[in-house]
Amino acid sequence: MVEALRGCSIAYMEAGLYWAGRNYALAAVTGECRKFEQSGSVEGIDPSIFTHWFECELQLGRVPFALTAYELGANIRHGRSRTDEQKEFAEKNAY
């Protein structure tokens, strides 16, 4: 379902319907956060969902929300890193 929501979001964004795209991206983010709530682990969370949400917020010029999306995505990438190399890569290439 999360992938379908992201696909709809991408379609709306490409059609120029940025608010609709943002709403679908946020629904996808909510689905990913539900995974964390159920498992208590970031292992099952796809950080690219947060990257897409970040891009949607930037398109709308909503900087505080874009920064929130960036921070959450960076935290998930860092939390999923297992080795020091992966952690360093996650810090350098968050987006």
C-alpha distances in whole Angstrom, upper triangle without the diagonal:
4,5,5,6,9,10,11,12,14,15,17,18,20,21,23,21,20,20,17,15,16,14,11,12,13,10,8,11,11,8,10,13,12,12,16,17,16,18,20,20,18,18,14,13,13,16,15,12,15,18,16,16,20,20,19,21,24,24,24,27,26,27,27,23,23,25,23,20,22,24,21,20,23,23,20,22,25,24,22,25,28,31,33,32,29,29,32,29,26,29,30,27,25,24
4,5,5,6,9,10,10,12,14,15,16,18,20,21,19,18,18,16,14,14,13,9,9,10,8,5,8,9,6,7,11,11,11,14,15,15,17,18,17,16,16,12,11,10,12,11,9,12,14,12,12,16,17,16,18,21,21,22,24,23,24,24,20,20,22,20,16,19,20,17,16,19,20,17,18,21,20,19,22,25,28,30,29,25,26,28,26,23,25,27,24,21,20
4,5,5,6,9,10,10,12,14,15,17,18,20,19,18,18,16,13,14,14,10,10,12,11,7,10,12,10,10,14,14,14,16,19,19,19,21,20,17,17,14,12,10,12,11,9,12,14,12,13,16,16,16,19,21,21,22,25,24,25,25,22,21,23,21,18,19,21,19,17,20,21,18,19,22,22,20,23,25,28,30,29,25,26,28,25,23,25,26,23,21,19
4,5,5,6,9,10,11,12,14,15,17,19,17,17,17,14,12,14,13,9,10,13,10,8,12,13,11,13,16,16,16,19,21,21,22,24,23,21,20,17,15,14,16,14,11,15,16,13,14,18,18,16,19,22,21,22,25,24,26,26,23,22,25,23,20,22,24,21,20,23,24,21,22,26,25,23,26,29,32,34,32,29,30,31,29,26,29,29,26,24,22
4,5,5,6,9,10,11,12,14,15,17,15,14,14,11,9,10,9,6,7,9,7,6,9,10,9,11,14,14,15,18,19,20,21,23,22,20,20,17,15,13,15,13,10,13,14,11,11,15,15,13,16,19,18,19,22,21,23,23,19,19,22,20,17,19,21,19,18,21,22,20,21,25,24,23,26,29,32,33,32,29,29,31,28,25,27,28,25,22,21
4,5,5,6,9,10,10,12,14,15,14,13,14,11,9,10,10,7,6,9,8,6,9,11,11,11,14,16,16,18,20,21,22,23,22,19,19,16,14,11,12,10,7,10,11,8,9,13,12,11,14,16,16,17,20,19,21,21,18,17,19,18,15,17,19,17,15,19,20,18,19,22,22,21,24,27,29,31,29,26,26,28,25,22,24,25,22,19,17
4,5,5,6,9,10,11,12,14,14,14,15,12,9,12,12,9,9,12,12,10,13,15,14,15,18,19,19,21,23,24,25,26,25,22,22,19,17,14,15,12,11,14,14,10,12,15,14,13,16,18,17,18,21,21,23,24,21,20,22,22,18,20,23,21,19,22,24,21,22,25,25,24,26,29,32,33,31,28,29,30,27,25,27,27,24,22,19
4,5,5,6,9,10,11,12,11,11,12,9,7,10,10,7,8,11,11,10,13,15,14,16,19,19,20,23,24,25,26,28,27,24,24,21,19,17,18,15,13,15,15,12,13,16,15,13,16,18,16,17,20,20,23,24,20,20,23,22,19,21,24,22,20,24,25,23,24,28,28,26,29,32,35,36,35,31,31,33,30,27,29,30,26,24,21
4,5,5,6,9,10,11,9,9,9,7,4,7,8,5,6,9,9,9,11,14,14,15,17,19,20,22,23,25,26,27,26,23,24,21,18,16,16,13,11,12,12,9,9,12,11,9,12,14,13,14,17,17,19,20,17,16,19,19,15,18,21,19,18,21,23,21,22,25,26,25,27,31,33,34,33,29,29,30,28,25,27,27,24,21,19
4,5,5,6,9,10,10,9,11,10,6,9,11,9,8,12,13,11,14,16,16,17,20,21,22,24,26,27,28,28,27,24,24,22,19,16,16,13,11,13,12,8,10,13,10,9,13,14,12,14,17,18,20,21,18,17,20,20,16,18,21,20,18,21,23,22,22,25,26,25,27,30,32,33,32,28,29,30,27,24,26,26,22,20,17
4,5,5,6,9,9,10,12,10,7,11,12,10,11,14,15,14,17,19,19,20,22,24,24,26,28,29,30,31,30,27,27,25,22,19,20,16,15,17,16,12,14,16,14,12,15,17,14,16,19,20,22,24,21,20,23,23,20,22,25,24,22,25,27,25,25,29,30,29,31,34,36,37,35,32,32,33,30,28,30,29,26,24,21
4,5,5,6,5,7,8,6,5,9,10,9,10,13,14,14,16,18,19,20,22,24,25,27,28,29,31,32,31,28,29,26,23,21,20,17,15,17,16,12,13,15,13,10,13,15,12,13,17,18,20,22,19,18,22,22,19,21,24,23,22,25,27,26,26,30,31,30,32,35,37,38,37,33,33,34,31,29,30,30,27,25,22
4,5,5,5,5,8,8,5,8,10,10,10,13,15,14,16,19,19,20,22,24,25,27,28,30,31,31,30,27,28,26,23,20,19,16,14,15,14,10,11,13,10,8,11,12,9,10,14,15,17,20,17,16,19,20,17,19,22,21,20,23,25,24,24,28,29,28,30,34,36,36,34,31,31,32,29,27,28,27,24,22,19
4,5,7,8,12,11,9,12,14,13,13,16,18,17,19,22,22,23,25,27,28,29,31,33,34,34,33,30,30,28,25,22,21,18,17,18,16,13,14,15,12,11,14,14,11,13,16,18,20,23,20,19,22,23,20,21,25,24,22,25,28,27,26,30,31,30,32,35,37,37,35,32,33,33,30,28,29,28,25,24,20
4,6,8,11,10,9,12,14,14,15,18,19,19,21,23,24,25,27,28,30,31,33,34,36,36,35,32,33,30,27,25,24,21,19,20,19,16,16,18,15,13,16,16,13,14,17,19,22,24,22,21,24,25,22,24,27,27,25,28,31,29,30,33,34,33,35,39,40,41,39,36,36,37,34,31,33,32,28,27,23
4,6,9,9,9,11,13,14,14,17,18,19,21,23,24,25,27,29,30,31,33,35,36,36,35,32,33,31,28,25,24,21,19,20,18,15,15,16,13,11,13,13,10,11,14,16,19,22,19,18,22,23,21,22,26,25,24,27,30,29,29,32,34,33,35,39,40,40,39,36,36,36,33,31,32,31,28,26,23
4,6,6,6,9,10,11,12,14,16,17,18,20,22,23,25,26,28,29,30,32,34,34,34,31,32,30,26,24,23,21,18,19,18,15,14,16,14,10,13,14,10,10,14,15,18,20,18,18,21,22,20,22,25,24,24,27,29,28,29,32,33,33,35,38,40,41,39,36,36,36,34,31,32,32,29,26,23
4,5,5,6,9,10,10,12,14,15,16,18,20,21,22,24,26,27,28,30,32,32,31,28,30,28,24,22,21,18,16,16,15,12,11,12,10,7,9,10,7,7,11,12,15,17,14,14,18,18,16,18,21,21,20,23,25,25,26,29,30,30,32,36,37,38,36,33,33,33,31,28,29,28,26,23,20
4,5,5,6,9,10,10,12,14,15,16,19,20,21,22,25,26,26,29,30,31,30,28,29,27,24,22,21,19,16,16,16,13,11,13,12,8,9,11,9,8,11,11,15,16,13,14,17,17,16,18,21,20,21,24,25,25,26,29,30,30,32,36,38,38,37,34,33,34,32,29,30,30,27,24,22
4,5,5,6,9,10,11,13,14,15,17,19,20,21,23,25,26,27,29,30,30,27,29,26,23,21,21,19,16,16,17,13,12,14,13,10,11,14,12,11,15,14,18,19,16,16,20,19,17,20,23,21,21,25,26,25,26,30,30,30,32,36,38,39,38,34,34,35,33,30,31,31,28,25,23
4,5,5,6,9,10,11,12,14,15,17,18,20,22,23,24,26,28,28,27,25,26,23,20,18,18,15,12,13,13,10,9,12,10,7,10,12,10,10,14,14,16,18,15,14,18,17,15,17,20,19,18,22,23,22,23,27,27,27,29,33,35,36,34,31,31,32,29,26,27,28,25,22,19
4,5,5,6,9,10,10,12,14,15,16,18,20,21,22,24,26,26,25,23,24,22,19,17,16,14,11,11,12,9,7,9,9,5,7,10,9,9,12,11,13,14,11,11,15,14,12,15,17,16,16,19,21,20,21,24,25,25,28,31,33,34,33,30,29,30,28,25,25,26,23,20,18
4,5,5,6,9,10,10,13,14,15,17,19,20,21,23,25,25,25,23,25,22,19,18,17,16,13,13,14,12,9,12,12,9,10,14,13,12,15,13,16,16,13,14,17,15,14,17,19,17,17,21,22,21,23,26,26,26,29,32,35,35,35,31,31,32,30,27,28,29,26,23,21
4,5,5,6,9,10,11,13,14,15,17,19,20,21,23,24,24,21,23,20,17,16,16,14,11,12,13,10,9,13,13,10,12,15,14,14,17,16,18,19,15,15,18,17,14,17,20,17,17,21,22,20,22,25,25,25,27,31,33,34,34,30,30,31,29,26,27,28,25,22,20
4,5,5,6,9,10,11,12,14,16,17,18,20,22,22,21,19,20,18,14,13,12,11,7,8,10,7,5,9,10,8,10,13,13,13,15,14,16,16,13,12,15,14,11,14,16,14,13,17,18,17,18,21,22,21,24,27,30,31,30,26,26,27,25,22,23,24,21,18,16
4,5,5,6,9,10,10,12,14,15,16,18,20,20,20,18,20,18,14,14,13,13,9,9,11,9,6,10,11,9,10,13,14,13,16,14,15,15,11,12,14,12,10,13,15,13,13,17,17,16,18,21,21,21,24,27,30,31,31,27,26,28,26,23,24,25,22,19,18
4,5,5,6,9,10,11,13,15,15,17,19,20,20,18,19,17,14,14,14,14,10,11,14,12,10,13,15,12,14,17,17,17,19,17,19,18,15,15,18,15,13,17,18,15,15,19,19,18,20,23,22,22,25,28,31,32,32,28,28,30,28,25,26,28,25,22,21
4,5,5,6,9,10,11,13,14,16,17,18,17,15,16,14,11,10,11,11,7,9,11,10,9,12,14,12,14,17,17,18,20,18,20,19,15,15,18,15,12,15,17,14,13,17,17,15,17,20,20,19,22,25,28,29,29,25,25,27,25,22,24,25,22,19,18
4,5,5,6,9,10,11,12,14,16,16,15,13,15,13,9,9,9,10,6,7,10,9,7,11,13,12,13,16,17,17,19,17,18,17,13,13,15,12,9,12,13,10,10,14,14,12,14,17,17,17,20,23,26,27,27,23,22,25,23,19,21,23,20,17,16
4,5,5,6,9,10,10,12,14,15,15,14,16,13,11,12,12,13,10,10,14,13,11,14,16,15,15,19,20,19,21,18,20,18,15,16,17,14,12,15,16,12,13,17,16,14,17,19,18,18,22,25,28,29,29,26,25,27,26,22,24,26,24,20,20
4,5,5,7,9,10,11,13,14,14,13,14,11,9,10,12,13,10,11,15,14,13,16,18,17,18,21,22,22,24,22,23,21,18,18,20,17,15,17,18,14,14,18,17,15,17,20,18,18,21,24,27,29,29,25,25,28,26,23,25,27,24,21,21
4,5,5,7,9,10,11,12,11,9,11,8,6,7,9,11,8,9,13,13,12,15,17,17,18,20,22,22,24,21,22,21,17,17,18,15,13,15,15,12,11,15,14,11,13,16,14,14,18,20,23,25,25,22,21,24,22,19,21,23,21,18,18
4,5,5,6,9,10,10,10,9,12,10,8,10,11,13,10,10,14,15,13,15,18,18,18,21,23,23,24,21,21,19,16,17,17,14,12,15,14,10,11,14,13,11,14,16,14,14,18,21,24,25,26,22,21,24,23,20,21,24,22,19,19
4,5,5,6,9,10,11,11,13,10,9,12,14,16,13,14,17,17,16,19,21,21,21,24,26,25,27,24,25,23,19,20,21,17,16,19,18,14,15,18,16,14,17,19,17,17,20,23,26,28,29,25,24,27,26,23,25,27,25,22,23
4,5,5,6,8,8,8,9,7,7,10,12,15,13,14,17,18,17,19,22,22,22,25,27,27,29,26,26,25,21,22,22,19,17,19,18,14,15,17,15,12,15,17,15,14,18,20,23,25,26,23,22,25,24,21,23,26,24,21,22
4,5,5,5,6,6,8,7,7,11,12,15,14,14,17,18,17,19,22,22,22,25,27,27,28,25,25,23,20,21,20,17,16,17,16,12,13,15,13,10,14,15,12,12,16,18,21,23,24,21,20,23,23,19,21,24,23,20,21
4,6,6,8,9,12,11,11,14,15,18,16,16,20,21,19,21,24,24,24,27,29,28,29,26,26,24,21,22,22,18,18,20,18,15,16,18,15,14,17,18,15,16,19,21,25,26,28,24,23,27,26,23,24,27,26,23,24
4,6,8,10,12,10,11,15,17,20,18,18,22,23,22,24,27,26,27,30,31,31,32,30,30,27,25,25,25,22,21,23,21,18,19,21,18,16,19,20,17,17,20,21,25,27,29,25,25,28,28,25,26,30,28,25,26
4,5,8,9,8,10,14,16,19,18,18,22,23,22,24,27,27,28,30,32,32,33,31,30,28,26,26,26,22,21,22,21,17,18,19,17,14,17,18,14,14,17,18,22,24,26,23,22,26,25,22,24,28,26,24,25
4,7,9,10,11,14,16,19,18,18,21,23,22,23,26,27,27,29,31,32,32,29,29,26,24,24,24,20,19,21,19,15,16,17,14,12,15,15,12,13,16,17,20,22,24,21,20,24,24,21,22,26,25,22,24
4,5,7,8,12,13,17,16,16,19,21,21,22,25,26,26,28,30,31,31,29,28,26,24,23,23,20,18,19,17,14,14,15,12,10,12,12,9,9,12,13,17,19,21,18,17,20,20,17,19,23,22,19,22
4,6,5,9,9,13,13,13,15,18,17,18,21,22,23,25,27,28,28,26,25,23,21,20,20,17,15,16,14,11,11,12,9,6,9,10,7,6,10,12,15,17,18,15,14,18,17,14,16,19,18,16,18
4,6,8,10,13,14,14,16,19,19,20,23,24,25,26,29,30,30,28,28,26,24,23,22,20,18,18,17,14,13,14,12,8,9,11,8,6,9,11,14,17,17,14,14,18,17,14,17,20,18,16,19
4,7,9,12,12,13,16,17,18,19,22,23,24,26,27,29,30,28,27,26,23,22,23,20,18,18,18,15,13,15,14,10,11,13,11,9,13,14,18,20,20,17,17,21,19,17,20,22,20,18,19
4,6,9,9,10,12,14,14,16,18,19,20,22,24,25,26,24,24,22,20,19,19,17,14,15,15,11,10,12,11,8,9,12,10,9,12,15,18,20,20,16,16,19,18,15,17,20,18,15,16
4,5,6,8,10,11,12,14,15,17,18,20,21,23,24,23,22,22,19,17,18,16,13,14,14,11,9,12,12,8,9,12,12,10,13,16,18,20,20,16,16,19,17,14,16,18,15,13,13
4,5,5,7,9,10,11,13,15,16,17,19,21,21,20,19,19,16,14,15,13,10,10,11,9,5,8,9,6,6,10,10,9,12,15,17,19,18,14,14,16,14,11,13,15,12,10,10
4,5,5,6,9,10,11,12,14,15,17,19,20,19,19,19,16,14,15,14,11,11,13,11,8,10,12,10,9,13,14,13,15,18,20,21,20,16,16,18,15,13,15,16,12,10,9
4,5,5,6,9,10,11,13,14,16,17,19,17,18,18,14,13,14,13,9,11,13,10,8,12,13,11,12,15,15,14,17,20,23,24,23,19,19,21,19,16,18,19,16,13,12
4,5,5,6,9,10,11,12,14,15,16,15,15,14,11,10,11,10,6,7,9,7,5,9,10,9,10,13,14,14,16,20,22,23,22,19,18,19,17,14,15,17,14,11,10
4,5,5,6,9,10,11,13,15,15,14,14,15,12,9,11,11,7,7,10,9,7,9,12,11,11,14,15,15,17,20,22,22,21,18,17,18,16,13,14,15,12,9,7
4,5,5,6,9,10,11,13,14,14,14,15,12,10,13,13,9,10,13,12,10,13,15,14,14,17,19,18,20,24,25,26,25,21,21,22,19,17,18,18,15,12,10
4,5,5,6,9,10,11,12,11,12,12,9,8,10,10,6,9,11,10,9,13,15,14,15,18,19,19,21,25,27,27,26,23,22,23,21,18,19,20,17,14,12
4,5,5,6,9,10,11,10,9,10,8,5,7,8,5,6,9,10,9,11,14,14,14,17,18,19,21,24,26,26,25,22,21,21,19,16,17,17,15,11,9
4,5,5,6,9,10,10,10,13,10,7,10,12,9,9,13,13,12,14,17,17,17,20,21,21,23,27,28,28,26,23,23,23,21,18,18,18,15,13,10
4,5,5,7,9,9,11,12,10,8,12,12,10,11,15,15,14,16,19,19,19,22,23,23,25,29,31,31,30,27,26,26,24,21,22,22,19,16,14
4,5,5,6,5,7,9,6,5,9,10,8,10,13,13,13,16,18,18,19,22,23,24,26,29,31,31,30,27,26,26,24,21,21,22,19,16,14
4,5,5,6,6,9,8,6,9,11,10,10,14,15,15,16,19,20,20,22,24,25,26,30,31,30,29,27,26,25,23,21,20,20,18,16,13
4,6,8,10,13,11,9,13,15,13,14,17,18,17,19,22,22,23,25,27,27,29,33,34,33,32,29,29,28,26,24,24,23,21,19,15
4,6,8,11,10,9,13,14,13,15,18,19,19,21,23,24,24,27,28,29,31,34,36,35,34,32,30,31,29,26,26,25,23,21,18
4,6,9,9,8,11,13,13,14,17,18,18,20,22,23,24,26,28,29,30,34,35,34,34,31,30,29,28,25,24,24,22,20,17
4,6,6,6,9,10,11,12,14,16,17,18,20,21,23,24,26,27,29,33,34,33,33,30,28,28,27,24,23,24,22,19,17
4,5,5,6,9,10,10,12,14,15,16,18,20,21,22,24,26,27,31,32,31,30,28,26,26,25,22,21,21,20,17,15
4,5,5,6,9,10,11,12,14,15,17,19,20,21,22,24,26,30,31,30,30,27,25,25,25,22,20,21,20,17,16
4,5,5,6,9,10,11,12,14,15,17,18,20,21,23,24,28,30,29,29,26,24,25,24,21,20,21,20,16,15
4,5,5,6,9,10,11,12,14,15,16,18,20,21,23,26,28,27,27,24,22,23,21,18,17,18,17,13,12
4,5,5,6,9,10,10,12,14,15,16,18,20,21,25,26,25,25,22,20,20,20,17,15,16,15,12,12
4,5,5,6,9,10,11,12,14,15,16,18,20,24,25,25,25,22,20,21,20,17,16,18,17,13,13
4,6,5,6,9,10,11,12,14,15,17,19,22,24,24,24,21,19,20,19,15,15,17,15,11,11
4,6,5,6,9,10,11,12,14,15,17,20,22,21,21,18,16,17,16,12,12,13,12,8,8
4,5,5,6,9,10,10,12,14,15,19,20,20,20,17,15,16,16,12,11,13,13,9,10
4,5,5,6,9,10,10,12,14,18,20,20,20,17,15,17,16,13,13,15,14,10,12
4,5,5,6,9,10,11,12,16,18,18,18,15,13,15,14,10,11,13,11,7,9
4,5,5,6,8,10,11,14,16,15,15,12,10,12,11,7,7,10,9,6,8
4,5,5,6,9,10,13,15,15,16,13,11,13,13,9,9,13,12,9,12
4,5,5,6,9,12,15,15,16,12,11,14,13,9,11,14,13,10,12
4,5,5,6,10,12,13,13,9,8,10,9,6,8,11,10,7,10
4,5,5,9,10,10,11,8,6,9,9,6,7,11,11,9,12
4,5,8,11,12,13,10,8,12,12,9,11,14,14,12,15
4,6,10,11,12,9,8,12,12,9,12,15,14,12,15
4,6,8,8,5,5,9,9,7,10,13,12,12,15
4,7,8,6,7,10,11,11,13,15,16,15,19
4,5,5,6,9,10,11,12,14,15,16,19
4,5,5,6,8,10,11,12,14,15,19
4,5,5,6,9,10,11,12,14,17
4,5,5,6,9,10,10,11,14
4,5,5,6,9,10,10,14
4,5,5,6,9,10,13
4,5,5,6,8,11
4,6,5,5,9
4,6,6,9
4,6,8
4,5
4
